[in-house]
């Protein structure tokens, strides 16, 4: 996987994958913000990844999904670097033929077993960098 991140202006960047899909990374003040910041993207990635897996599992079980809403909150360290210490997600499913028990089992399985994003934030990831300058 390759992601290229480029400077747009102070506190605004764009990240693009090798297929040309992009997302803005916005570090501006809340009143000026038009996109998510990096840490918000991590929380959104975990929710989005779990959502994909939940829907896939429910469809395999021949369950009808009208809507799935995931509300996530995150706790962060007080001091820098202010990494995430906890992510809490509340899953709400609208489905005429899925029991709460089935939905709970699917949500837990999707989040804890299949979601690559959740697995990544729980893991120790080696992060390295190389620098170069150009004039």
C-alpha positions as CSV (number, residue, x, y, z in Angstrom):
1,X,0.0,0.0,0.0
2,X,1.3,3.5,-0.8
3,X,-0.2,6.8,0.3
4,X,1.3,10.1,-0.8
5,X,0.5,13.1,1.5
6,X,1.1,16.6,0.2
7,X,1.0,20.0,1.7
8,X,-1.8,22.3,0.5
9,X,-1.5,25.2,2.9
10,X,-0.8,25.7,6.6
11,X,-2.7,23.0,8.6
12,X,-4.2,21.4,5.4
13,X,-2.9,18.4,3.5
14,X,-4.2,15.9,1.0
15,X,-3.5,12.2,1.1
16,X,-3.8,10.1,-2.1
17,X,-3.6,6.4,-2.8
18,X,-2.1,4.8,-5.9
19,X,-5.5,4.8,-7.5
20,X,-6.0,8.6,-7.2
21,X,-8.5,8.4,-4.4
22,X,-7.9,11.2,-1.9
23,X,-8.9,12.7,1.4
24,X,-8.1,16.0,3.0
25,X,-6.4,16.1,6.3
26,X,-7.5,19.2,8.2
27,X,-5.7,20.5,11.3
28,X,-7.4,24.0,11.3
29,X,-9.5,25.3,14.2
30,X,-12.9,23.7,14.6
31,X,-14.7,26.7,13.2
32,X,-12.6,26.5,9.9
33,X,-12.3,22.8,9.7
34,X,-13.8,21.1,6.6
35,X,-12.4,17.6,7.0
36,X,-11.1,15.2,9.6
37,X,-7.8,15.5,11.4
38,X,-5.3,12.6,11.5
39,X,-6.4,11.3,14.9
40,X,-10.1,11.6,13.9
41,X,-9.3,9.6,10.8
42,X,-7.9,6.8,12.9
43,X,-11.2,6.6,14.9
44,X,-13.2,6.8,11.6
45,X,-11.0,4.1,10.1
46,X,-11.7,1.7,12.9
47,X,-15.5,2.4,12.7
48,X,-15.5,2.2,8.9
49,X,-13.5,-1.0,8.8
50,X,-15.9,-2.6,11.4
51,X,-18.9,-1.4,9.5
52,X,-17.7,-3.1,6.3
53,X,-17.2,-6.4,8.1
54,X,-20.5,-6.1,10.0
55,X,-22.5,-5.6,6.8
56,X,-20.6,-8.4,5.0
57,X,-21.3,-10.9,7.8
58,X,-24.9,-9.9,8.2
59,X,-25.5,-10.2,4.4
60,X,-23.9,-13.7,4.5
61,X,-26.4,-14.6,7.2
62,X,-29.2,-13.3,4.9
63,X,-30.0,-10.4,7.2
64,X,-31.6,-7.2,5.8
65,X,-29.7,-4.0,6.7
66,X,-31.6,-0.8,6.4
67,X,-29.1,1.3,8.3
68,X,-26.0,1.0,10.4
69,X,-24.8,3.9,12.5
70,X,-21.6,3.9,14.5
71,X,-21.0,6.6,17.0
72,X,-17.4,6.6,18.2
73,X,-15.5,8.5,20.9
74,X,-11.9,8.4,21.8
75,X,-9.9,9.2,24.9
76,X,-6.4,10.7,24.4
77,X,-3.3,11.2,26.5
78,X,-3.1,14.5,28.2
79,X,0.5,15.2,27.2
80,X,2.2,15.0,23.8
81,X,2.2,12.9,21.9
82,X,-1.5,12.9,22.5
83,X,-2.2,9.3,21.2
84,X,-5.4,7.5,21.6
85,X,-5.8,5.4,24.7
86,X,-9.3,4.1,24.2
87,X,-11.9,4.0,21.4
88,X,-15.5,3.3,22.3
89,X,-18.1,2.7,19.6
90,X,-21.9,2.4,19.9
91,X,-23.4,0.4,17.1
92,X,-27.0,0.9,16.1
93,X,-28.5,-1.4,13.5
94,X,-31.8,-1.0,11.8
95,X,-32.9,-4.4,10.5
96,X,-36.2,-6.1,10.4
97,X,-34.8,-9.6,10.8
98,X,-31.7,-9.4,13.0
99,X,-31.9,-10.1,16.7
100,X,-29.9,-8.0,19.2
101,X,-28.0,-11.1,20.2
102,X,-27.0,-11.9,16.6
103,X,-26.0,-8.3,16.0
104,X,-23.9,-8.1,19.2
105,X,-22.0,-11.3,18.2
106,X,-21.4,-10.0,14.7
107,X,-20.3,-6.6,15.9
108,X,-17.8,-8.1,18.4
109,X,-16.5,-10.5,15.8
110,X,-16.1,-7.9,13.2
111,X,-14.4,-5.4,15.5
112,X,-12.1,-7.9,17.3
113,X,-11.4,-10.5,14.7
114,X,-11.8,-9.2,11.2
115,X,-11.2,-5.4,11.3
116,X,-7.6,-4.7,10.0
117,X,-7.8,-1.1,11.3
118,X,-8.7,-2.1,14.8
119,X,-6.0,-4.7,14.8
120,X,-3.5,-2.1,13.6
121,X,-4.2,0.4,16.3
122,X,-3.8,-2.4,18.9
123,X,-0.5,-3.5,17.5
124,X,2.9,-2.1,18.0
125,X,3.7,-0.9,14.5
126,X,7.3,-0.1,13.5
127,X,7.3,3.4,12.0
128,X,10.5,4.5,10.2
129,X,11.2,7.5,8.0
130,X,13.7,8.7,5.5
131,X,14.3,12.4,4.7
132,X,15.4,14.3,1.6
133,X,15.3,17.9,0.6
134,X,14.9,19.6,-2.7
135,X,15.3,23.2,-3.7
